[in-house]
Amino acid sequence: MLFMNITQLEEQVVQSVERLSESVVVVGKPLRGRSIYPGLAPLDSQGTGIIIGKTGEIVTNNHVVDGAVKVEVGLKDGRTFEGRVVGSDAATDIALVKVEADDFPAARLAPSDNLKVGQIVLAIGNALGLPGAPTVSMGVISAIGRPLPGSDFVLEGLIQTDAAINPGNSGGPLANLNGEVIGMNTAVIPHAQGVGFAIPSDTVKAVTSQIIERGRVVRPWLGITGISLNAAIARRYDLSVDSGILVYEVSSYSPARRAGLRPGDVIVALEEDDIKDMKTLIGALSRFKVGEMARISFVRIDARYTTSISLEEAPLKALLRGG
């Protein structure tokens, strides 16, 4: 029985790889080998992409095409095309490339909100730029909802996997055993063993949809600069709370300024979400649309206040600062 189960698993893996590898492309562009976030290494050398539309829509990592207007796209069958970078989002490391075509084999993006730790996954990509078909490795989901090490900006939690991913895998799919894309490989921790990260497919879909519709990603903005509060900082400044966002700058003409926030305030809630740190603030903001009103609660000295704030589109320079 065990032999039969292993044989069935093997057949399922082979079928999944055959189904998905047709949708995996080489994204050719000289890369600079830089880190996208402190403590992480982008999986570059040459990039990988995932065909998500039959008319030539391809998703990859922003760091793969960073600064490029056009890139070369190579298919598994040997065909090459010129791809145009339609738009990108540095905050989530996602970019969309468009090739003029009408017969591309598009992959299926499965929902990523019900993934389980221990689930078997396949990582597919152009590892190390080796010639021929994409490289395949198998592993499990090691953790879900991971923050980016060294970075406060997390729109959605990352998928951590021990499936072997190497330089060149950037932008390639992390797939389930049905050959469906559940994530996009983006980074590894250098010198670690089996610690790689993938962007969840739900985030990929949300970002690419905005790029297709608007040419960019639109995010709500408060207009504050702050730090995640902890007990040590609270003691140093004699604050009455020890979690939240300690505001140390409020931008002129910003939603926060108009709502009455000022330096020294501690943001503790946005609508029903308790704000513990910058990650939870950004996660709460991501559920709102530009133009919506939101109730924000903050502590000033020893009193708690609540005010309404009209959310505006984030200026480009604010995207990587959080609020």
N, C-alpha and C positions, 0 to 999 in steps of 0.2 A: 504493500500500500504506500509506504514511504517513497519507494522507487517511482511509482506511478505519479505521486504528487509532485516530485521533483521534475519528472518528465513533462508533466502538464505545465508547470511553472516555466520550464525552459521554452516550451513551445509558445507560451503566452508572451514571454520576453521577446523572442525572435519576431513574432507577428507584430508586436507593438513597435519594435525598431523599424521593421520594414515599412510599416504604415507611416511612421512619423518622419523618418529620415529623408523622405522625398520633399518635405517642407522645410528642411534645414539648409541654409545657404551660407556661403562664405561672403563676408563683407570685407572687401579689401581696401585698406587705407593704412599708410604708415602711422604707427602709434608711438607715443612718446614715453610709454612705460612709467607713467606717473601714478601716484596713489590718488584715488578719488576721495577718500576719507582717511583721517589719521588711524593707523593701525591696520589698514586694509590694503590689499593689492588688487588693482583691476586685473581681470584675466585677459590681458591683451597679448600682442604679438601679431596676431591677425584676429579679426572678429568673426562672430557667427551671428546669424539672424534667423528669425522664424517667419515664414510666410503665413500671414493671417487673413489675407484676402485674395481671391482668385484673380482679381484685376491688378495684382502686383504690390499690395501693401505688405511691408516687411517691418517687423519690430526688432530692435536691437538695443544695446546699451548706448546711452549718451556718450560715455567716454570712448566708445569705439569710433564714433563719427564726429567727435568734438571738433568744431572749427571747419568741417568739410561742408561743401555745397553739394558735391556729387561724389559717389563712391562706385566701385565696381562690385557687382553682385554675381556670384557664381553658383549655379545649381548643381545638384548631384549628377545630372545627366550630361554635364560638361558645357552646357550653354552659359554664356556670360552676358550680362546686361549692364547698362549704365543706370545707376539709381540716384534719384534726387532726394536729398534730406528735406522732408516736408516740415519737420519741427522736432523739437526735443525739450526735455525737462530735466535740468541738472539736479533738481532736488530729489527726484526719484530714480535718476540715472536711466531714463527711458527715452528712446528716439524712434521716429517713424521714417522709413525710407520708402519711396514709391518708384516702381519700375513700370514702364508702359507695357502691359501684357494683359491677356484675357484668359489664360489657360493655366495659371499657376496652381499647384497642389497645396491648398490651404490647410493648415493644422487646425484642430479643434481646441479651443481654450475652455477647459473645464473649471467650474467654480472652485475657489481655494478656501472658502470659509468653513469647510467641514473636514479639513485635513486632520490626520491623526499622527501623533508621534509613534514611530515604529513602522509606519506605512512604507512599503517598498517603492522606490523611485528610480528612474533612469535619467542620467545626465548625458546629453548628446551635444556634440559640438566639434569644431575644427581644432582640436587640441594640438598645440605646438606647431600648427600649420602643416601637419603631415599631409602628403598628397593622397588622393583617393577619397573614399567615402568618409563621412563623419565618424568620430570616435565615440564609443558607447561605454559607459560605466554604470554599475548598479550599486545602490546603497539603500539607506532608509532615511526618513525624516527624523532628524535628531532633536529638533525643537521647532516650535512655531512662535510667531509673534516676537522674534528677536529684534532688539534695537541694533542699530549700526554702532559697533564699538567706536568710541571716541567722537561720536556725533550726537547732538541733541535732536537733529531733524529726522523724524520718523513719521512719514505719512501713513504707512501701513507697516505692521511688523513683518520682518523677513522670515523666510523658511531657511532653517539650518539643516544641512545634509552632510553625511559622510561619504556620499558618492564622489568618486575621484573626479575633480575638475582641475583643469590646468590652463596655463596661458593659451589663449585662442578660444576658450569656451565662452568668453563674454558674449552675452546676447543669445546663447543657445538655450534650448528648452530643458526644463526639469519636468519629467513626464511620469504619469502613473502607468500601471500595467495594461491599461486599455489604449495606450498610445495617445493620451490626451495631455495637453500642456497644462500643468498646474503652477508653473513658475518659470522665471527667466534667470539663468545663472548670471551673477554679477560680480562676485568678489570672493576672495579667500583671505584668511589670516596667514601671513607669511610665517613659515617655519612650524606651523601647527600641523597636526596629523588629522586629516579628514574633517576639517572645519571650513565648510563653504557656505555661501549664502545665495539665495535666489529671491527675486521679487515675486510676490504672489500674483497669480494670473488675474485676480480681481483688480489689483492695482494697475496691471498692464492694460487691461481692458478700459478702465476708467480714464487713464491718462491718454491712451491712443485715441479714444473717442473724442476727447476734448481737442486734441491736436488736429484730427480730421475735421471737426466742426468749426474750430476757431483759429487753428494754426498755432495755438499756444495753450498752456494750462492756466486756468483762472482759479485763484485761491482767495478766500476771504482774508482780510488783514485787520489787525487791531491798531497797529502803529505804536507798539511798545518794544523796548529792549529790556530784558530782565534775565534773572538767573534762577535756577531751581533752588528753592529754599531747603535747608536741612537744619538739624538741631544746632550744629556748631555755628552756622551763620545767624540763626535766630538768637542764640546767646550773645553773640558778639554785638548785635545791634539792639538787644533787649526787645525783641519782638514777641508778641503774644501768641503767635502761631509758629509752628516749625516745619510746615510744608506748604507748597504753593509756589507762585512766581513772584519774586521780589522785583518790583519795577524800579529801574534806575534811570530810565529815559523815556519820555513820551514825545513822539514826533509831532511837530507843528502841523496843524490842519489835518490831523489824523482822526479816525473814529474814536480812539481812546481819549484824545484831548477833548473832543466835543462832548464825550460822555462824562467828563469830569475826573478822569484818572490822573494821577500825578506821581512823580517819583517818591518812593517810600511806601506806596501802597503794595499790598500783597494780594494777588488774584487767587481766590480759593475755589471758585466755581464758575462754570459756564453752563447756563440752563441747569439741567439735572446732573451734569458731570462734575464730580469733585476733581479739582485740579491739584495734583500732587507735585508735578514737575513740568518741564517744557514739553516732554513727550506727550503727556496727557492733554496739555493745552492744544498742541497741534492736532492730536487725534480728534479732540472735540471740535475744533474749528473746521476740520475736513468734512464734517457732516452738515455744514451749513453752506448755503449758496450766497454769492455776492448779492447784496441788496436786501438780504433778510435782516430782521431785528433779532437780537439775542440778549438775554438777561445775564449780566456778569456781576458776580459777587466779589467783594474785596474787603480786606481789613485795613483800616487806617488807625494807627495808634492802638487803641484797645476795642474799637467798635467795628462792627460788620455792617457794610452797606451793600445795597443792590441797585444797579442802574441798567438802563437799556442802551444798547450800542448798535448802530447801523453799520453792518459789515461792508467794506469796500474791497475792490480788487487790490491784491498785493502788488506794490511796485516791484520791479525786478530785483532791486538791491535788498529788498526785505525778505526774499524767498528763503535764503539760507540762514536768516537770523532768528527765525521762529515766529515771533509775534508781529 
